[in-house]
Amino acid sequence: MPSSPFADPDAEWQPRLALGITGHRATNPAFSANSAAITDALAGLFAQIEEIAAGLSGNQGAVRLHSLLVDGTDQVAGELALARGWELVVPMPFGADLNLAINSHPATPADAAALCRGQPAADPEVEARAAAIRTITARAHLFELADRDTQIATLLLATLTNPQDRDAARAYEALVSGNVALAGRVMIERTDLVVAVWDGKIANLPGGTGHTVISALEMGTPVLLIDPTAPQEWSILTRPEELGHPERNNAPVAVRQARLEATIRAAMVAQGWLTQGPRREQWRARSGLAFSLYRLIERVFGDGKLTPGRMRIEYESPDAISTGSAAGLLAAAEAAPGADPLLVARLRGALLPMFARADGIASRLSDAYRSGMCVNFVLAALAVIIGLAFYPFGLAKVKWVFASAELLLLAGILVITLAGSRLAWHRRWFEMRRVAEYLRHAPGLLLLGVSRPTGRWPRKGGRGHDAEWPEHFARHALREAGLPRIRVTRAYLRACLEGVVHPHVAAQRAYHEFKAARLERVHHRLDRLAGASFLLAVISVLAYLLLKFAALAGVAPTAWASDLSPLFTFLGVAFPTLGANIAGVRYFGDFERFGAISRAAAERLGEVETRIGLLLTGTETALSYEAAAELLHAVDDAVVGEIESWQAVFGAKHLALPA
């Protein structure tokens, strides 16, 4: 894995381009009639793509091709990619042996059974096709969806044994198509651009080329569409509706070339990466004592602990996370049957340290930003109170002392506000927190080969935030780890769900439940304190008026009202000022809405937790890669939804004067 700016902030790092390929089989008439021209067109396109990608990254091998490696387009593209030195990754719809048996097209049950056992076929033509597949897969990175292999192999042999058994044939076709479509989804999720050789005729066959093209466009992944009858003419599509506009293929070459360059640039270059990215951030082991007020507010009003306690937080070191909080996760990942040791090593050596570093930086910036604003409200209240404090004590002669103190407090507000603005605490906190949250949930996704499609990542950092680099970095950091080199079995699925995914979801659900309850308490207690301050203001004013009326009625000495007037005036100003600034802290902190966001996240994660439990305790046949991947996508959606809701609340709340 290339050096990461999170593991090594001084490292030069540029993501690689990820392509997908889909297209007609060798038996398709349009492909077979134009196979040489299609090969030449793909070779020319790959050369253009590599040149563009290398120009952006400075790395001639900065391309990874994903292919299901069925005969025809997939295998042609795979050979071209390997010849260029690209990495060839195969999300295989079946285990390698069953995939060989299916795609070699055996005519007899004996040959099919032999290929399923890893033995050669007796038929020379079948064995020749099998040998070609073995040759290319031996050089590829395989991710084998083998959890249904036994069922599919049984149906394959049944269809060859009794071709008249339509029930077996339909069941076989449905399972094969479903697994191919599932492997196609894995491919689409991990690519920036899908290259498709398709005649545009059949689009409703699950796992077919047309189905893959439409699925990619629906997921927001661009498709470079090649007409097999005129392969030198191609177009880039970004929406399913564009399939109804074939005239796009007639665009001038310069226009199509520009669109290809723009597509690759969008995939590989992020706004703000060089000027605002992680290389400018420094990780520190502890939070700053100067900016601990926000934590103190949460502790006092959320936990009901009146003593400050230890307000400085120790951040988990990037070097220590693998033996600390992530030790159980890594042990479970290593113990999974057939686990990919390289992926586990990448989790231990790169991705988890990246998360620890981003999390510590985000927490420190959060303290600076939120505590800075809270300090501003406290200083504003003190400025008013101290500025008037001379009045009830009859110290008008030294009023300048109180005025000087007030000026210093106001200057402190200006300094904090200016520092927060100049140092961009708000923006940097948003960016680093997004990176940390994306990486926090990465292990389960990576172990099961699940990813968020390129087109479904948030494009901006929220209202007023144009930096795209956090999503760009997280997407490519997760993608760089790659699909695990594994044979996905039910035993592997169970081990990952039980040892990694379920504990993580349960812990996050519990965290959000605790956080929601705590923030709700903070909100209500601050609300009551602000209300009490205003009530005391009313009482002080009312007490003065009653004393004044009592003096006029002769019930109380006249001197009392005049002597106590400065005190009541001071209290009449101090209590509303205090109440207003407490209310300002409550408004700025938005504890209630943050609690509601955590409550919603806890509910969504709780539902996923329940579903994982049901899947693990149900029948063995129900435990499939498709079901597990769907649950991982649900976790990912909950994470992104929580981030977007959180940004919607705090997006416009920049550090400002407490006016």
N, C-alpha and C positions, 0 to 999 in steps of 0.2 A: 504494500500500500504506500502511495507517495506520502512524503512528509506532510503533516498537517500543520496549519498555522495555530491550531490549538495545542497540539503536542509540542510543537516547536514554533513559537511566534515569528522567528526570523526566517522560516523556511519559505521558499518560493513554491507556490502551489497553484495548480490550474486543473480544473476537472476535465475528464475525458468525455467525448461525445459517445452517446449510446444509441445505436441503430437497431431496428428490428426489420426482419424480412419476412414477407409472406407472398405467396403466389401460386400459380397453377402447378399441378403435378405434370410429370413427363407425359402422361397419357392424354392430357388435354389437347385437343386439336390445334387450338391457337398457339399453345406453347410448342408443341412438337413441330409445327410448320415453320416456326420462327426462332428455334432454340439458339442458333448461332448468333442471330441479330440481338436477341435478348441478352445473351452472354456478353456480347460486345457493349451493349448499352449499359449493363450493370458495371462492367469494368470501367467504362468511362465515367460513370457517376461516382463510383467509389474513389476514383482518382481525384475528381473535383472535390468531393467531400473531405478526403484526407488533406488536400492542400489547404482548404479553408480552415479545417480544425487545427492543423499544424501551425498555420499563421496566427491563430488566436492563442494557442497554448505553447508554441515553441517545441512541441513534442510530436515527432513524426508518427508515433504509434498511439496517438491519443484517441483511438476509436475502438469501441467494443461492439461486436455484432451479435445480436440475439436471433437465434433461428431454431425452429422446431425440427429442422433437418429431414423433412420428408423429401421424397424424390422430386426432381424437377427444379423449380425456382430456388427452393431452400438450399439444396445441395450445391447448385451452381454458385449461389452467393456465398455459401460457406467456404468453398474452395478458393474463390476470389479473395475473401477476407483473410484466410490463412496465408495465401500467397503474398499479401501485403503486410504480413506480420501483425495483423489485428488479433485481438483475443476473440475467440468464438465461444459463445455461451449458449447452451442448449437447455431450455426448459422443456424437458422431454415428457410427453403426455403419459408415458408408461415407464416401467422399469426397462433397463437397457436390453435385456434379452427378449422381453415381450415386444418392445418397440421394433427390434430386429425382425421378429417373427411376423409382425403385422405388415411392416413396410417392405418386406422381401416378397410378399404376395405368394406364399406357398399354395400349391394346388392340392396337397394331400395332408391329412391329419398327422402322418408320420413326420413329414418335413416340418410342420408347424411345431409339433411336440419337441423335435430335436432342437430347433432354434430356440424354443423357450427354455430348454435345458442348457443352452450355451454351446450346443454341438452343431457341426455343419449339416446342411441340408443335402439330401441325396440328389435332388434335381440340380444339374449344373447351372441352369439359368437362375434358379432361385438362389443358389449359393453364390453366384456372381453378384447378384444384387445385394446379398447379405455382406459379401466381402467389401463392396464399395461403402456400405454403411459403416462397417467396422473400421475401415481405414480412416474415414473422416471423424467418426466419434472418438477414436483413440487420441485425436489431437484437440478435442473440444473439452470444455468445462461442462459437466453434466449435472443437471438438477432433475432427478427422476421421480415422477409422481407415480409411485408403485403401490399405493395403498389399496387399489382395486385390482391389482394384477391377477390374483387367483381367480376372481370372478370373471374377468374379461378373458383370460386364457381358457377357462372352461367353456365359455360361450364360443370362442374362436374355434376350438376343436369340435364343438357340437355342430357349428355351421358347416365345417368341412366334412364331417362325418355324414351328416344328413342335410344336404343343401335344400331339401324340401321343407325343413322345419322353419317355417316363417316366424314363429314366436321367438325361437332362439336367434334368428337373424335380426329381427327388430330389436330385441334386447341388446344384442351385440352392437349393432349400429348406434343405438342410443348411448350406450356407455362409452364407446369409442369417440363419438362426436362430442359428448360432454367433456371427456378428458382432454381432447384436443382443444376445445374452446377454453377450458380452464388453463391449459398451458399457454394458449395464446394470450389470455388475460395476464398471466405472469410476465410474459414477454412485453406486452404493451405497457404495463406498470413501470417497467424499468428502462423505457426508451424515450429519447427526445424526438425521434423521427422514425416512422415506419415506412419502409420502401415496399410497395405492393405492385406485383405484376398481375393485373386483373382485367378481364374483358368487360366487366360491369354487368354480367348477365344474371348470375345466381347470388343472392345476398342473404337468403334465409336458412342456409344450411349451417347448423352450429359447428364451429370449428373450421368452416370453409374460408376461402380467401375473402369473399365478400362480407361474410360475418365478421371476420377479423378487422377489415377496413372500417366497417361501420362502428364496431366496438371501440376502435382506437379514436375515431372522430368524436364519438359520444363522450369519451373520457377526456377529450381535449388534447389528444396527442396528434400532431400534424402527420399527414400521410403524403408521401411522394408517390403518385399514381402513374404507373407505366402501362400503356396499352400494348398488349403482346403482339398485335398486328402491326403496330408502328412504334417500336420500342424507343426510338430516338426522340419521340414526342412524349413529354411528361408534364405533369402539373403538381403543384403542392396544394393540398386541401386542408382546411382547418375546421370545417363544419360539415355534418352529414348532408345538409341541404345543397352543398356545392356539387354533390354527385349528379344533380339534375342540370348541371351546366357544363356539358362536354366541350363547349367552345373555349373553355379555359386552357385546354391543351394546345390551342392555336396561338397562345401568347408568344410574343417575340422571345428569342433565346435570351437576350439581355435582361428582359423582365423576369423570366423564370430563374435565371442565374442570380439575380439580385434577391429574389424571394428566398432562394436556397441559402444564400449567405446570411440573410436576416434571420432565418430560422435557426441556423447553426449558432449565430452570434447570440441570439436570445437564450439558447440552451447553455452556452458556455461562459457568457460574460454577464455579470450582475452589476447593477447600478450601486455605487457606494462601496464596492468591495475594497478598492485600494485606499480610499480616503476615510472610510468609516468602519472598515472591517476589523477583525479580531487582532490584527497585528499591532494596533495602537493600545490594546488593553493589557493591563498588568494584573496578574493574579496575586492576591495577598492572603495570608493564612488566617487572618482574623478581621472581624468587622471593626470599624472605627468607633472609638468611644464618643467622639464629637457628634456623631450622627446616630444616636441610639434612642432618640426621643420617641420615634414611632413605635419601636419595640416596647418601650416603657409604657406607652399608652395601651398597647395590646395586652401587656402583662397585668397592668393595674385594672383596667376596665373590662378586659376579657376574662382574665383568670381570677380576678378579685384579690390579687396579692399586692398589698400596699407597700411592701418592701421592694426596692428596685431589683435586688438580686444581681446576678452576673449578667450584664447587658452586652458584653462583647461576645460575639459568636465565633466559634472555631469552625472554619470551613474545611471540609474533607479534602485532603491533598489529592491532586491527580495521580501522584505516585502511590497513594495508599488505598485508593478506592477498590482495587482488585482484591486486596486482602481485608478490606473493611466492609462497607455496606454492600458491595457487589460480590462478596465471596461465595455466598449461597447460590446466587444466580449462575456464576461461572462454574461452580461445581455441578449444578444440575445440567448445564449445557454440555459440559464435558462427558457427563455420565449417560447422556441420551444415546440409545443404540444407533451406531453408524454416524455419530456426530462428526462434523468437519473440524478437525483440529486447527486448520488455518483460520477459519472464521472465529473460533473461540479465542485464538491468539490475537486476532484483530480487535475483538471486543476488549480483551484484557489490556492490550498494549496501545490502542489508539482511541477507540470510540468511547469507552468508559472514562478514560482520562480527559477526553474532550468534554464530556458532559460535566465532570467534576469541576473543570476549569471554568466553563461557561456558567455553571450554577453559582460558583463562588463569586465571580465577577458581577453577575446579575444581582445577587443578594447585596453586595456592597454598594452598587449603584442605586439599588432600590432604597437602601438605608439613607444614602446621601440625598436623593430626590425627595422622598416622603418625609424624612425627618427634617430636611431643610425647610419645607413648607410649613410643617408643624411648628418649628422653631420661629418662623416668621410670625405666625399667629400669636405665639406666646410673647415674643418681643413687642408686637404691636399693642397687646393688652398692657404689658408692663410700661411701655412708653407713655400711654395715657395715664395710667394709675400713678406712676412716679412723677410725671410732669405736674400732677395736681396735688401730690402728697404734701407740699409745703402749706397748702391752704388750711386744712383742719388743725394744723399744729401751730399756726401763727408764725410761720417762718418766712414771711414775705421778704425780709431783708436778705435772705440767702436763696432767694428763688433761683438765682443763676446756677446754683449747684444742682437743683432738680432739673432745670432746663438743660444743663450740660449732660446729665444722665439720660434725659429723654433723647437728646441729640445723638448720643452714643448708641442707644438702642435702635433708633431709626437708621443710623448709619449701618448697624449690624444687619438690619433687614435688607438694605440696599446691597451690601457686600454679598450676602448669601444669595440674593436673587441674581446679581450679576455673575457670581461664580457658577451658579446652576445653569445659567444661560450660556456662558462662555464655554463651560466644560460639557455642555449637552447631556446632563445627567438623565433627563427625561428620555431623550431619543436613545441613548446608549443602553439605558436600562431596558427599554422595550426590545431593542435588537438582541441583546444578550439573553434576555429571558426567553424570547422565542426560540433561539438556538438551543438553550438548555432543555426546554420542554419537548422539543422535537427529539432530542437525543435521549432524554430520559426514558422514552418508551421504545427505543430502537431495538434492544436485544431480542424481544419476542418477535418483532417483525422480521428481523434479519434471520433468525434461526429457522423461520418457516417460509422465507422467501417472499414475504408480503411487502408491498410498497404502495405508497400513494402515487397515482399517475401524475405525470408532469403537469397536465392541464388542470388538476384539481388542488394544487398547492395554492395557498393564498398568494396573491400577486403583490400586495402592498402590506405595509406594516400597520395599517389602520388609518383613520382620518388624520391627515396632516403628516403622515409618515410615508415617504417615497422610497426609502431604502429597501431594496429587494434582496440584499446579500444574505440575510439570515436564512430565508427559505432556500435560496440558491445553494448556500453552503451546506445546510442540513441535508438537502436532497442529494447532493453529489457526495457528501461524506458517507451517507447511508448506502448510496448506490455503489461507491467505490469498494465497499466491503464485498459486494457481489453476492450472487446467489450461492448458497452453501453447496459444496460438492457432496451431495448426499443422495441416498436412495430413500425417499420419503415412505416410510412404512407406518402402520398403525401404532407400532411400539414407539417409534420416534415421535409421532404426533402426541401420543399420551405423555411421554416423558417431558416434552417441551411445554405442553399445556399444564401439566401438574407441577413441574419444577420451576418454570419460569413465568409463564403468562398468568396463571391463576393467582400465585402469590403477589405478583406485581399489581394486578387489577384490584385484588382485595386490599392491599396496602394503600393504594391511591384512593379507593373508595372510602376507607376509614379516615384517611388524611382530610379529604374534602368534607366529610361529615363533621369532623372535629373543627376544621377551619370555619365552616358555615356557622356552627353553634357559637364559636368564639367571637366571630365578627358581628353576629347578631347581638350578642351581649354588649360588645363595645358600643355599637350604635345606640342601643336603648339606654345604656348608662350615661353616655355622653349627652344624649337627648335630655335625660332627666336632670343632669347637672346644669346644662344650659338653661333649662326651664327653672331650676331652683335659683339660679343667678338672677334671672329676670324677676322672679317672685320676690327675692330679697330687695331688688331695686324698688319694686312697688311698695314693699313694706317700709323701706326707709323714707320714701317720699310721703307715704301716707302718715308715717309717724311724725314727720315734720309738720305736716298740715294739721294733724290733730293737736300737736303741741301749740301751734300758732292759734288755732281756734280756742284752745283752752285758756291761753293767755288773754285773748280778746274777751272771753266770757268771765274772766277774773278767777278762774279755777286754778290756774298755774301762774307763777311769776313771769312777767314779760321778758325778763332777762334770759330765761331758759331758751326761748325760741331764738333770740338773737345770738346768744353764746354758742348754741349748737348748730346754727345755720351752716357754718363752714363744713362741719362734719357730715351733715345730711346732704349737702351739695356734693361733697366728695363721694359719698356712698351712692348717691343717685347717678353719678357718672361711672364710677368704678364697676358696680355690679352689672349694668347693661353692657359695658365694654367687655367685661369678662365673659358674660353670657354669649355675646355676639362672636367672640373669638373661639369659644368652645364650639359653638354651632358651626363656625367656619372650619374647624378641624374635622368635625363630623361630616360636613358637606364635602370637603376636599378628600377625606379618606374614603367616602362613599362605602362605609362598612356594610350597610344593609344590602346594597346591590352586589357588592363582592360576595357577601354571604349567600345571596340568592344564586349567584353564578356557581359557587362551590356546591350549593345544595343541588342544583340541576346536574352538575358534573357527577356528583355522588350517586344520584339516581340513575343516570345513564350507565355509569360504571357498575353500579349494583345490579342492573339488569343484565349486563354482559357477564358479570361474575356468576349470576344464577344460571345463565345459559351455558357457561363453561362447565359448571357443576353437573348440569343435566346431561351434557354431551359425554362427560367422563364416566357418569354412572349409568348411561344407557347401554343399548346393545352394541356389540363390537362393530357391526356393519354400519352403524350410524356415525361412527368416528371416522370421518374422511377428511382429506386435505381440503376439499371444498368447504366443508362445515367449519373447520378450524380457521381457514383463511377469512371466511365471512366474519367470524368473531374478532379476528385481529383487525379487520377493517372497521368494525364497530368501535373498538378501542381507539383506533386512530382518529375516527370521526369525532369521538367524544373529546379527545385531546385538542384537535384543531378547533372544534366548536367552543371549548372553554377558553382557548387563547383568543379567538376572535371576539368573544363576549367581553373578556377582560380588557382587550384593547379598545372596544367601543366605549367602555366606562372611563378609562383613564386617558384615552387618545388625545383629548382636547385640554386636559388639565396640566398645562405647563406650569413650571415654577414661576410665580408672579407675586407682585406686591399684594399683601392681604387687604385690599381695598374693599 
